[in-house]
Amino acid sequence: MIGIFRKFFKFSGDQSRLFYQSLGLSLIHAVFEALRIPAIAIVLEAVIDGNVTMQTVWSALGVMLISIAGCALTRRSYTMKQTVGGYTVATDKRVEIGERLKYMPMGYFNDNSIGDITSITTNTAENLQDVATRVIMLTTQGILTTAMFTLAILFYDWRIGVLLILGIAAFFGINALLQKKSHKVSPLKTKSDTRLVTSVLEYVQGIGVVRSYNLDKEANKTVDLAIRENEEINIGLEKTFVPYMCLQSIVFKLFGIAMIYLAVSLYISGAMELINCLLLVISSFMVYAQLDSAGNYSSLLRVLDLSMDKINKVFETPVMDIDGKAIKPESCTIKGENVDFRYENKKVIDDASFVIPEGTTTAIVGPSGGGKTTLTSLMARFWDVDSSKITLGNMDVRDYTLDSLLANFSMVFQNVYVFFTKVQTIINLELATNLT
């Protein structure tokens, strides 16, 4: 659990300061919440002494007003910091992923489907902005607030404090079992989310073919199956976690009862004053409240851990060399000298040499799968050659920055998109786009 917290704060980068500030404010919020106990103490002491006056009323009211105002202000502040931090982290990661994908080798897109990539920037990033912040912060706040309450009570009465520490230890024991179970089942959810996004994208991208050939039933089956699978996995996760969360709550209730029993026993034996006994009885309903809520949310920590791993994996993938120079070539002649290239273990280009002089037109002719598209991709450095080199203006294409290299290329890809209108309109639109 602690390791996931550390990973999240490191993952958040510059926004981690907002989360640390939020934690500090949440502790101040806990202090303001605890002011309710002194307010109750004022009333109880007056009732026990039989001396309830207007001064008692105004004193208790004043303390409660300070508590309410402090809680409202601190809650607003730490909630805003969590919200801004969470959305900003997700936004920054999406932008960073988009920038990095521009410099990824094409092999990355062969190994990872468009569904995988889209899932990272949609579902995974959305989990971080909507769920991660709340889960991480509530869990952390719950642990820190309960620790603060326990420490205060430990100094007040060590016997009650030791009992509270035992309750916290029991919680972490059960939570460790929950995390162990979550470690096994959470990967199923992330994989199912990816399959769902992939299925929907395939359906949307092929909707034209589906409608043209009346394949609605067959196409819908894949999407419906992915939706049902995702639904079943999410329900299964809930069923897996509920017993552990229920056990955590039961443990807290039992230790709360034990705290009441011990306080009353100490009062009966004369080891504790009545006012202190009553305050500890009231505190028993508050001390574990935050940690109980944190325990329920902690079941999602493993899902968030996997989400961070998926995003970090993108940044761990090596990019193509982007440390070249911004070169303006003397000519646009393209040369290849004994070029070799392979896809994984399959050799596609074998000792190919060619010259495409500036101002000429060249057609690359060959059978399907012969390497025509691959050769043009090597010229634009979508891939890097395995041996020898390709030059533009007598400069190795690897010596250019990718942006300065691609500034010399215009491409029409094999996946062509035509608007449903006149050919003349399409040509005019393209001309207007090039002019601007």
Buried (B, 14 or more C-beta within 10 A) or exposed (E): BEEBBEBBBEBBEEBBEBBBBBBBBBBBBBBBBBBBBBBBBBBBBBEEEEEEEEEBEEBBEEBBEBBBEBBEBBBEBBBEBBBBBBBBBBEBBBEBBEEBBEBBBBEBBEEBBEBBBBBBBEBBBBBBBEBBBBBBBBBBBBBBBBBBBBEBBBEEBEBBBBBBBEBBEBBBEBBEEBBEBBEEBBEBBBBBBBBBBBBBBBBEEEEEEBEEEEEEEEBEEBBEEBBEBBEEBBEEBEEBBEEBBEBBBEBBBEBBEBBBEBBBEBBEEEEBEEBBBBBBBBBBEBBBBBBBBBBBBBBBBBBBBBBBBBBBEBEEBEBBBEEBEEBEBEEBBBBBBEBBBEBEEEEBBEEBEBEBEEEEEEEEEEEEEEBBBBBBBBBBBBBBBEEBBBBBBEBBBBBBBBEBBBBBEEEEEEEEEEEEEEEEEEEEEEEEEEEE
